[in-house]
Amino acid sequence: MFTYVRKRHPLILRLMLWVVLPFAAAIFGTYMYVTQSLPTTESHLVVPGLTQDTLIEYDQYGVATITAEHDNDAFFALGYVHAQNRMWQMEMQRRLGTGRLSEVFGKELLQTDMFMRTLGLHHVTQKNQQHLSATELASLESYAQGVNAWLAQQHTLPPEFLILGLKPETWTVNDSMLQIKLMALSLDGNFRKDLALRLLIKTLGEDQAMQIMPDYSKATPVVVQEQYADDDKSAKSASAQLLNFTNHLYNQFKLGGKGVGSNAWVVDGSHTESGQPLLANDTHLKTQIPSQWFLAKIKGHNIDVSGATIPGLPLVLIGRNPHIAWGVTALTADVQDIYQERFHEKNDTLYETADGWKELMVREELIQVRADFPSYLNPDYEPVKWHARATHNGPLISDVIGKVTTPMSLSWTALDPKDHSYSAFMRVNYAKGWGSFRDALKRHGAPALNFLYADLAGNIGYQVAGKLPSRALGDGTLPLPSWQENTSWQGYLPQSDLPTIYNPKSGYIVSANNKIASGRFDSLINGHWAPGYRAQRIEQLLTDGINGSRKFSVQDFVSMQGDKTSLQADQLVHVLRAVTPKNAKQAQALNYLKTWDATFDEDSIAASIYHVWRKFYNQNLLQDPLTAQPINMVHAGDLNAIQGRLYPRFMDNVVNHGQTHWCDNALTENAETCTDIARTALQQAIEEISLELGNDMDSWQWSNLYKAYFPHTGFGTIRLLDYLFNREVSSGGSDYTVDVAVSKYQPEQGYRQTTGAAYRQVINLDAWQDSGFLVNTGQSGNVLSDHYDDLIPLLTNTELLPMGNTQTIQSIRLQPMTKGAQK
């Protein structure tokens, strides 16, 4: 019997002994090794750089509470905590900002590195450091020491480092300063919208382009005329190529884009249960894992703050201290201008200005590029010498797409060598009242932000902060010729010209990336304001409560953050309801929409139908004018991207304000109406949803069609690894609801959320303990940690974690080296 078995299954036994078991052992060994990368459970650690014992406490969700006798020790501990939980994220951010991604990921990211080297953010931050006070510099140095103390302990690094065979370098003050620049890169992205508008004007003319993008102010005619004199008609124009590249870069690294912004509102004590102000804030960023934010509570001898920190920075950027609370939203002001440059015909190191020819500023950069995978079988690439060129306006960003006939430079407030933004954030952390809060914000440069404020004395306020360009010519909407007079910035608007509000009679303030002010500010501050649907809905909820004599609680504001009613849908859905159905499916779909309240709840079928219909309705309005002219074949890809972008104010003007000429297709004999376009779009929506979810319309719930998607930073698009590192859940909300959920459609993946709430807070000035906050995924960046994704259910259920005292699950006491040596 035994002999029979050996003869019957020798191959299976050999496979088990020599392949399966060793493979299983390797997998188990690797798993046991990488689990050592989770934060230490040791209760006492001796580290260099501290002056006194410092306590780090973690609660059940990994929220860190730091208690120190000196502020710099508290900053040191925060650096240690960030490194312990988010080192991979910090390494990626550092490499993105310095243009060193090719060293890790190879030649595919070489163009990205060239662009970032051209911007030169890490060189600008070195200049910014010269303007730090001794106290500010010490805080950054202490934080860097904390990061490096964790690195020096030679912990097992998170799996990403193991997979790539990478070790992080020493953290520096400049690496921290760079994080503010990257935040500005994400929030100050108007130059890409300017390029898109330029392409539309080139295709349709100014009048029609401004109808599609009515958020823009009227362009100066002379600028438009000068704009296209030397465009290359035989190939893609430089603006189209640059738009295509930067759109890809921003999408790949979760920077900017549609829906990026924030909601914030504050009410005074006359409208609250407690008699003290309430302040709510939720920031909207590209969905990713780990989150852009990290929750922390920090206490030293003077510092005492709680709220949202950014891994890489030793401060709370949004939150509260014992005296005040504050929130922020993106201002979306125009702080980036594109300039056309003209080179000398015989010497391309010279460019033309109104004062004559000037020498380009050139900085040689050496970019290391990793060998192709597998690196041990392929030769190393020679380092790439890159010349980062700039004019007096700013870096020549068009260089990244090669030699062009119309070179373009970028002026941007974040590139100011005298930027004091770190100082502003730090002083806000210590502010004790409205006066010191505003004084702190006078130093802020970039990104341009709206700050909402409340204090223990019962005051509420609003302040615009950041450097806003002062222009002698144009409004920043379209590129200007650099060689003409008065095209360069004349400086910045003075603080006295920036809008502010203090204790308004209404008792509340709302900011949701909408237009900030009117009157004299129209001529001073140009912006790419978000449609006002979110701001209008928040104000609607507040005024309904106030008119009903309601006193708001923390839970009321939390519920408002989860509000899923779309005023944009309510504004437009009537044109769909007016459709006469042509078949049974259309009739069934319209029946769902009859009583729909424009709310994007997870179980709503009408929400699915409307959302997909709206996409096709928008595309059908634009398809004829954007593709009718033969010349547009040159820009077909770029125009398709523009056609695929949603323009809600344009659709509102077509449907509700008399611009119905967009509904008639000039290529057909019969005149079409907007109802005809709506019916066509309805049929297209039915066919697409049927492909996604099947023919049973009863299963077309919004949660089945739409998913909140959190791609990993670095491995999110790599097959197999994406299953391990990415997360996806059903969710509600839409692009213009207070509970923001911007989605993108791709045939292979369906509708996936690309932007949403990354951080939420509601702060009760009467009782800090009742305040709450949350990040969207989890506190840890380590995929093996329980805190990698444990906050996603709270996010989808619109719940917050307590901002006050919580139960300690794990504590670490950091001790200074000298004290440990004495023992």
Secondary structure, DSSP 8 states (H G I E B T S, - for coil): -HHHHHHHSHHHHHHIIIIIHHHHHHHHHHHHHHGGGS----SEEEETT-SS-EEEEE-TT--EEEE-SSHHHHHHHHHHHHHHHHHHHHHHHHHHHHT--HHHH-GGGHHHHHHHHHHTHHHHHHHHHTT--HHHHHHHHHHHHHHHHHHHTT----HHHHHHT-------HHHHHHHHHHHHHHH--HHHHHHHHHHHHHHH-HHHHHHHSTTS----HHHHHHHTTT--TTS--HHHHHHHHHHHHHHHTT-S-TT-EEEEEEE-GGGBSSSS-EEEEEEEEE--BS-S-EEEEEE-SS-EEEEEE-TT-SSEEEEE-SSEEEEEEE--B--EEEEE--B-SS-TTEEEETTEEEE-EEEEEEE-----SSGGGS-----EEEEEEE-SS-B-GGGGG---SS-EEEEEGGG-TT--HHHHHHHHHH--SHHHHHHHHTT--SS-EEEEEEETTS-EEEEEES--EEESSS-SSS-EETTSTT-SEEEE--GGGS-EEES-TTSEEEESSS----GGGGGT--B----THHHHHHHHHHHHHHHTT--B-HHHHHHHHT--B-HHHHHHHHHHHT---SSHHHHHHHHHHTT--SB--TT-HHHHHHHHHHHHHHHHHHHHHHHSSGGGGGGHHHHHHHHHS--HHHHHHHHHSS-GGGGS-TTSSS---HHHHHHHHHHHHHHHHHHHH-S-GGG--HHHHEEEEE-BTTTTTSTTHHHHH-EEEE---BTTSSSBEEEEEETTTEEEEEEEEEEEEEEESS-GGG-EEEESS-S---TTSTTSSTTHHHHHTT--EESS----SEEEEEEEHHHHHH-
